[in-house]
Amino acid sequence: MQVREVMQTAVRSCGPGTTVAEAGVVMFRADCGVLPITDDTNKLLGMVTDRDITVALCTRGKRADELTVQDITSNGPVTCGVEDDLRTAMRKMADAQIRRIPVISSGGQLEGLLSINDIILHAKARGNGLSYADVMETLKSICTHREPVTA
């Protein structure tokens, strides 16, 4: 099974100059916890999460309208391709401990987003060989606690 069969294609995104305040409003209105950061050609530059926003606002001493999403995220997100096998994408998510992975074209353009929720619902909705055990293993890896970062 390929990523394209499970991924979401209606994905909200923002530009690198979007303020954290603006990104927060988009996330609230779209009921999502992540926004891909793209350029004018829809090339994926990074990802910003609601957690990134929370940590930045609590640690940087600046207001949400004083920071851009580019200021608070790192470049080089873990990605997968539309043609990738779903299990390969699940391994990437488990290894990186991420619940959502951007799906990109061979040219680096954002094509969609694959979430662990999409995978769980797909496994539930279909008898397609994607076992609950496979999904639970991925979710367990994502949820495994890491050593805290000391500042």
N, C-alpha and C positions, 0 to 999 in steps of 0.2 A: 504494500500500500504506500502511496506517495503522499508527501506533505500537502500537495495541492488538493487532495481529497478531503482534508480535515481543516485546513487553515481558514481564517477569516480574511476576507478581502476588503471589507468596508472598515478601514483603519484610519483613525484620526492621527495626524502628525503635526509637528511644529517645526519652525526654522530655528537655527542656532541663536538668533537674536531675540527669540521669544522670552519675555520675562517669566520668572518663576510664578509670579502672580497670575499672568495670563495662562500659563500651562496648568496651574491649579484649577482655574475656572473651566478650562476645556475638559480636564479630567472629571471634575464634578458633574458637568453637564452631560458628558458622554458616559458617565458611570464606569470609568476605567482607571486603572492604576499605573498605566505606562503610556508614554507617547514616544514614538520614533521621532528622531530629529533628522530632517532631510533638507537638502539644498533645493535650489530652484529647478533642478532636473529630476527631483525625487530620489536622488542618490542618498542612501542611508549614511548618516554621519555618526549617529549615536542613539542612545536611548535614555530617557529620563523617567524615573519612577516616583510615585508618591513618597516613597521612603527617601529617595535622594533629596526631595524637596524638604521633607521634615528635618532630616539631619543637617542640611545646609542652613536652614533657618534657625536651628537650635545652636549651631556651632560657629556661624560666621559673623554674627552681630550686625547683620544687614536686613533690611526689609525685603519683602518678596518682589517689590517693584524695582529694587536696586540690583538684583542679580538676574542673569540670563541663564537659560538651560545649559548653554555652552560652559558657563562658569562652574556649574556644579556636577557635571558628568565627565566621565572619561571616554575617550574615543575607542574605537575598535570593539564594538559589541560582538558577542557570539551570534552567529547567524546560521541559517540553513537555506537551501535552495528549494524551489518549487518542485523539482524532480527528485529530491532526496527521498530516500526511504524513511517512512515515519519512525521506525525504530532507531535509525541513525540520529534523527532530530531529538528523539527522546533521550538517547545517550548523551548528546551535547547538553541538553537541559539538565540532566542529572549531574554531569561532570561540573558544570558551571553553577549549579544550584540556582537555576532560574526557572520561574514559572511561565515565562513568555519568551518566545524567540522570534525575532524578525525574520521574515522570509524574503529573500532578495533574488533578483534575476542575475544572470551571468555578468551583466554590466554593473551590478551593485545597486540597482534601483529597487525601492521597496515594492514588494508585490503583495504582502499581507503579513499576518501575525498568527503564530501558532501558540496556543496556551495549553497548559496542563488541563484546564477546564474543557477545552475543545476535545482533547484526547479522551478524557474520562467520559464525556457525553457521547462521543463517537463509539467507544467500546460498549457502552450501555445500549446504544440505539441499534447496533448492528452485530450480527454474528459473523464477523469478518476475519477471524483469526487473531484479533488483538485481544489478548487475555487480560482479565482484571489483574492477574498476578504481574504481568509486564508493567501495567500502568502503576500498580502499587509500588513496585520496585523503583520506578522512576520518581514517584512522589516521595517515597522514603528517602531517597538520595537528595532530593531537593530540600527536604525538611531537616536533614541531619544538621545538628548544631556545630558550628565552627568555633574555633578559639576566638575570644573577643579581641578586638583591635585595641591596643593601648596607645594613647596619644601622648 
